[in-house]
Amino acid sequence: MKYAEIKELSLEEIKDRITEERANLTKLKFGHAVSALENPMQIRVLRKTIAKLNTELKAREAKAIEA
């Protein structure tokens, strides 16, 4: 997910996406521990997506506190 797409999401959508992506990451990690994934780079991509979502969430929260 690109950062421009994340900026278009509402605050609630960002929170929902974070929980969804964390669940997906957990599933991938467990799957990778049991047997090798077809594409292990998915784990890295999901971690980065979660980080981008968290960054935007914190920025919006800080902006709301300032206002």
NULUM-299630 format. One line per field, with one value per residue: x, y, z of N, C-alpha, C, O in turn; residue in one letter; residue number from 0. Coordinates in pm, 1 decimal. Layout:
# NULUM-299630
n_X	[X/...]
n_Y	[Y/...]
n_Z	[Z/...]
ca_X	[X/...]
ca_Y	[Y/...]
ca_Z	[Z/...]
c_X	[X/...]
c_Y	[Y/...]
c_Z	[Z/...]
o_X	[X/...]
o_Y	[Y/...]
o_Z	[Z/...]
type	[A/...]
seq	[NUM/...]
***
This chain:
# NULUM-299630
n_X	[85.3/62.0/186.8/39.1/-211.8/-276.8/-302.5/-546.4/-732.3/-976.5/-967.2/-1079.0/-1078.6/-805.3/-734.5/-879.4/-754.9/-498.3/-543.6/-634.7/-410.3/-218.8/-325.8/-305.3/-26.2/46.7/-68.2/85.7/342.4/313.1/250.6/486.8/661.4/579.8/587.4/778.2/715.9/571.9/637.7/839.0/890.4/657.9/612.8/788.8/686.5/430.8/499.0/614.7/397.7/225.9/380.5/375.7/102.7/75.9/243.5/105.3/-128.4/-33.5/59.5/-176.7/-309.1/-138.6/-169.8/-437.5/-425.7/-279.1/-453.0]
n_Y	[-117.1/212.3/525.1/747.9/640.1/569.0/816.1/899.0/753.9/734.8/808.4/599.5/396.3/359.8/258.8/20.3/-110.0/-144.7/-336.4/-548.9/-596.7/-665.1/-905.6/-1056.2/-1060.0/-1209.0/-1456.3/-1516.4/-1535.6/-1757.4/-1950.3/-1951.1/-2047.6/-2308.9/-2422.3/-2347.5/-2035.6/-1944.7/-1695.9/-1531.4/-1263.7/-1130.6/-1101.5/-898.1/-687.5/-659.1/-582.9/-333.2/-197.8/-188.6/-25.8/213.5/273.7/308.4/530.3/733.0/735.3/821.4/1073.6/1203.7/1197.2/1359.0/1596.6/1648.0/1696.2/1930.9/2113.3]
n_Z	[0.0/-90.5/37.0/-37.2/-82.0/176.0/302.3/203.3/342.6/608.6/963.5/1115.7/924.1/892.6/1144.3/1138.6/921.9/1028.1/1230.9/1070.8/905.5/1095.8/1187.4/952.3/928.0/1152.7/1085.1/857.3/970.5/1143.0/954.6/809.4/998.3/1024.9/765.1/472.9/318.3/2.4/-94.7/93.0/120.3/160.0/430.2/506.3/352.8/464.7/727.6/677.4/568.0/789.4/952.4/804.0/820.3/1098.0/1132.4/993.3/1146.4/1399.3/1325.4/1254.7/1500.6/1652.4/1517.1/1571.2/1842.6/1854.4/1738.6]
ca_X	[0.0/141.6/156.8/-66.7/-338.2/-302.2/-346.7/-685.6/-817.4/-1021.4/-901.8/-1133.5/-1030.2/-664.6/-733.0/-926.5/-650.7/-388.4/-580.3/-637.8/-274.0/-150.7/-376.7/-242.9/114.8/53.7/-93.5/201.8/454.1/287.6/263.3/627.5/727.7/541.2/646.4/829.0/620.0/607.0/702.3/864.2/898.5/528.0/625.4/853.6/592.7/326.3/556.5/631.5/264.1/179.5/457.8/323.0/-28.0/98.9/301.1/-3.0/-217.8/29.9/64.6/-311.5/-337.6/-62.2/-233.3/-562.4/-391.4/-235.7/-566.9]
ca_Y	[0.0/332.9/625.1/834.6/569.6/573.2/951.3/913.5/679.5/805.0/762.8/467.9/300.4/331.5/169.4/-111.4/-169.5/-188.0/-463.5/-651.1/-627.7/-737.3/-1043.3/-1120.1/-1081.0/-1321.4/-1578.7/-1544.2/-1579.5/-1894.7/-2034.1/-1960.0/-2131.2/-2447.9/-2461.1/-2231.9/-1962.2/-1933.3/-1566.0/-1480.4/-1116.7/-1080.3/-1064.3/-766.9/-590.1/-635.8/-504.9/-195.3/-140.5/-159.1/89.6/331.5/303.2/362.7/663.7/824.6/743.4/906.4/1209.9/1260.6/1218.6/1475.2/1712.1/1672.5/1751.8/2068.9/2199.6]
ca_Z	[0.0/-101.9/138.2/-89.9/-57.0/320.1/335.6/163.8/434.8/728.3/1086.1/1149.5/823.9/924.0/1260.8/1093.0/837.9/1115.7/1293.8/966.0/861.2/1205.0/1184.6/835.7/959.4/1246.7/1007.9/772.5/1054.2/1185.3/835.4/773.6/1098.4/1000.5/637.2/400.8/236.2/-138.8/-109.5/227.8/119.8/203.8/571.4/509.5/296.3/564.4/837.9/631.1/554.3/924.6/997.8/734.8/878.9/1232.6/1117.3/956.9/1261.4/1500.4/1272.8/1265.7/1642.0/1694.6/1453.8/1642.5/1973.6/1832.2/1701.3]
c_X	[89.6/94.7/46.3/-204.2/-375.7/-355.3/-493.6/-781.9/-860.2/-950.8/-949.6/-1086.2/-885.0/-655.8/-777.3/-820.0/-534.4/-421.5/-584.1/-496.7/-196.1/-195.8/-314.2/-96.2/132.2/31.9/26.5/319.6/435.7/301.4/407.3/704.4/698.8/604.4/686.0/718.8/667.4/682.2/725.0/877.7/765.9/534.1/684.7/757.9/482.9/378.4/569.8/497.1/207.9/252.0/406.7/188.3/-13.3/155.5/192.9/-100.2/-160.6/35.9/-71.6/-349.3/-264.1/-122.9/-362.8/-536.3/-351.1/-353.7/-661.7]
c_Y	[122.9/436.8/719.6/771.1/575.4/710.1/973.3/843.7/766.3/744.3/622.9/360.9/263.0/234.0/28.9/-183.2/-219.5/-322.5/-576.3/-694.0/-700.4/-882.8/-1119.8/-1151.3/-1199.6/-1453.7/-1616.5/-1595.6/-1723.0/-1990.4/-2054.9/-2047.3/-2278.6/-2499.1/-2334.2/-2168.1/-1959.2/-1802.3/-1506.2/-1328.3/-1053.9/-1033.5/-924.6/-658.3/-557.5/-553.3/-358.4/-125.3/-102.1/-36.3/218.5/373.1/364.3/503.9/765.6/842.2/836.5/1051.8/1277.2/1286.9/1341.1/1602.9/1749.9/1734.0/1896.9/2161.9/2225.1]
c_Z	[0.0/-0.1/92.7/-68.5/90.0/360.9/302.2/259.4/552.5/850.0/1124.7/1051.1/850.1/1040.2/1222.5/1011.2/922.6/1179.2/1191.4/926.3/969.9/1209.7/1068.1/862.5/1053.8/1174.0/922.3/854.1/1100.9/1067.8/794.4/872.9/1072.8/871.4/563.0/316.6/91.5/-162.7/30.6/234.9/162.2/348.5/582.2/459.3/397.0/681.9/798.6/614.4/690.4/979.0/933.1/793.5/1017.7/1227.3/1085.9/1073.1/1367.9/1454.6/1284.9/1410.2/1695.0/1639.2/1525.7/1780.1/1961.0/1807.9/1813.0]
o_X	[181.3/-20.6/-32.3/-301.5/-493.5/-444.2/-559.4/-901.7/-789.6/-883.5/-869.1/-1057.3/-846.0/-579.0/-719.7/-797.4/-477.4/-337.6/-541.5/-467.8/-115.5/-115.0/-274.6/-47.2/222.7/103.6/64.6/388.8/530.2/357.8/445.4/801.4/784.4/666.7/632.1/639.4/786.7/777.5/637.2/876.5/762.0/467.8/635.7/750.0/446.0/309.2/539.4/484.8/149.0/190.6/395.6/162.4/-82.2/119.0/189.5/-149.3/-232.3/19.2/-80.4/-414.1/-319.7/-126.5/-394.6/-615.8/-384.6/-353.0/-760.9]
o_Y	[134.8/436.6/766.6/841.0/585.5/718.9/1056.5/872.0/859.3/641.8/537.7/248.0/147.7/137.9/-69.8/-302.9/-324.6/-412.6/-687.9/-813.2/-788.4/-972.8/-1235.3/-1257.5/-1281.0/-1551.1/-1733.4/-1688.4/-1801.8/-2098.9/-2163.2/-2113.2/-2363.7/-2605.3/-2226.6/-2237.1/-1969.8/-1797.6/-1436.7/-1270.8/-935.8/-936.6/-841.9/-550.1/-441.2/-463.7/-269.6/-6.4/4.9/48.0/321.2/491.6/460.7/588.3/873.1/952.7/921.5/1143.1/1394.5/1387.2/1418.2/1705.4/1867.9/1814.6/1978.2/2276.7/2295.6]
o_Z	[81.2/43.0/174.9/-40.2/124.2/445.6/364.7/257.1/591.5/839.5/1162.2/1090.8/831.9/1035.7/1268.4/1028.9/893.5/1181.5/1221.3/915.0/939.5/1232.9/1083.7/823.9/1035.8/1197.4/915.2/812.2/1099.3/1081.3/750.0/835.5/1096.6/868.8/588.9/252.5/62.7/-240.5/81.6/343.8/196.7/385.4/659.2/517.4/413.0/730.2/878.2/643.7/705.5/1044.5/1000.1/814.1/1051.1/1309.2/1145.7/1096.1/1420.9/1535.4/1321.3/1440.2/1773.1/1707.3/1539.9/1828.4/2047.1/1852.3/1794.9]
type	[M/K/Y/A/E/I/K/E/L/S/L/E/E/I/K/D/R/I/T/E/E/R/A/N/L/T/K/L/K/F/G/H/A/V/S/A/L/E/N/P/M/Q/I/R/V/L/R/K/T/I/A/K/L/N/T/E/L/K/A/R/E/A/K/A/I/E/A]
seq	[0/1/2/3/4/5/6/7/8/9/10/11/12/13/14/15/16/17/18/19/20/21/22/23/24/25/26/27/28/29/30/31/32/33/34/35/36/37/38/39/40/41/42/43/44/45/46/47/48/49/50/51/52/53/54/55/56/57/58/59/60/61/62/63/64/65/66]
***
